[in-house]
Amino acid sequence: MRISRRVLAAAAAVVVLPLSACGSGDGGGGSTDASGRIQGDITFQTWNLRANFKGYFEDLIAEFEKKHPGTDVKWIDQPAEGYADKISADAAGGTLPDVVNVSPDLVAPLAKAGLALDLDKAAGQYEKEYLPGAWAGHRIPGMSGTYAFPWYLNTGPLFYNKSLFEEAGLDAGRPPRTYGDLFDAALRMAESSDGKVATLANVPTVEDFGRYGVPLMNKEGTAFTFNDAKGVELLAEYKELYDAKALDPQALTATPESSGKKFLTEAVAMNPGSALDLGNFKKQAPNLYKNIGITDQITSTGHVNMYVMGVMVNSQSRQKPAAVAFAHFVTDAEHQMSFAKKVAIFPSTAGSLDDPYFTEEDGTDETRVRVAAAQSLKTAVNYTPVLFSEQMKTELRNAVARALQGKESPQEALDNAVKACDRLLQQQG
C-alpha cells in the first residue's frame, strides 16, 4: 500500500469504548512503570502494512529480538477496513495487543479508557528524539500526557499554475503564502478572467480554520470554539470568493479527484497534490507540467498541517519494558529513515529531515515534492483535533455549504456547527 497524504488525512471513525474497558486485563493495572528487564512475549499490530512491507517488518522484529535475547514479538496486521471496530472490540474484550499502530483519533478513546500508556511518564526520556509537533500529535485535550510514539508523518505541497498567475498579472515567482495573500490573488484572478478561472476548488476544512489561526477547541477538550470572530472572518472571506467565482462553483460537492481534474484542465489555479500527480501532469497535460509551481500549504500561523501516525503501548501489557522498548525501536531515527526510503512518508525524528535524502534534489518529480514537503514538516502541526470525528467533519462541511449558498450567515452557520459538534462530543463520553 502506498501511504499517501490523502490516506493519512482520512481519519477512521472515532472508537467508542464501553466503560468496562477501563482497567480491563490484569497486566499491571495501568501502571506507567516501564522499568525492568526487557524480556517476554509481546504482540505488535499494524494497520494494513503486511502486503507491501512484509520483509521490512520481519527483519525489524528479528533485529529487535537479536538485540534483546529472551523477547519474542508476534506481528499481527489488520486490514484497513474495520480497523477502528477491531481496536474497539479488542479493548472491550481485554485482548488489545501490547503495541498498536494508531492515528491520533484512534488513540483518544483508548487513552480516556485508561488503556493507552502515558509516555510522558513511562518513556519521557525519548521525547527529545522526536519533532516537537510530532510528539504532541498524540496528546488529548483535557488530559495530561502523551499516548503514542510518533511514527511516520505526511504532508502535501501546493501546486499552482504559473501561466494562469502571469495571465492575471500576478507574480508567478511569489505565490500566496498566507490566507490574506490567497484571497487577494484569487479575487484578482477571477476578475481578470471574467470568472472563468478559479483559484481554489475546495471549501475550507477544519485544517484551514487551524491554519488561519482559529482556536478549534477549549483547553479542557469539552467544547469546540471555531465559531469565534476569526472563524467567522475566514468563512466570510470564502463566501466572498464563492460569490466572485474565485472559488470553483462546484466546490461544494468536490472530491480530491474532481478537484484534481479541474487543476489538470487549467480551470483552477491551485491544488494540493503529491509526486504521483506530477507524473500524471507530465503524461496528460504537458503544458500544465511545463508551467507547474510548487509551494507550501497556505497558512497564516507560520506552520503547515501534518498528518501523523503513531505506535501506542497498551497500559495493561504484562511486558511493559519490552513493549515500550519495541515501540521506541520501531520509531527511532534509524528505522524511521529506512522505512521512509521504502514509501512516500517522512520520519518524525528530530534531525532526520536534514538528511540529504530530504534536502537534495536530483531533477526527478518525486524528489522535487519530497524536498518541498520535508522542509515544511520541521515545524508542522497536526491541526485536526483528535476528538474531531467524521460526523463532526460532516457537520462543518454542511455548515460551510449553507453559508456559501447564503442560506445562513457565516456566524449562524458556525454557531450551528459548533452546537452539533458539541452534542456529538458529549455522546463520545
Salt bridges, closest charged atoms under 4 A:
ASP26 OD1 - ARG318 NH2 2.86
GLU58 OE2 - LYS54 NZ 2.79
GLU63 OE1 - HIS335 NE2 3.11
ASP90 OD1 - LYS86 NZ 3.39
GLU127 OE2 - ARG139 NH2 3.57
GLU129 OE1 - HIS328 NE2 2.76
ASP208 OD1 - ARG211 NH2 3.00
ASP243 OD1 - LYS239 NZ 3.18
ASP248 OD1 - LYS262 NZ 3.33
ASP296 OD2 - ARG177 NH2 3.20
ASP332 OD1 - HIS335 ND1 2.73
ASP354 OD1 - LYS378 NZ 2.46
ASP365 OD1 - ARG368 NH1 3.92
GLU366 OE2 - ARG370 NH1 3.84
GLU390 OE2 - LYS393 NZ 3.18
GLU408 OE1 - ARG402 NE 3.10
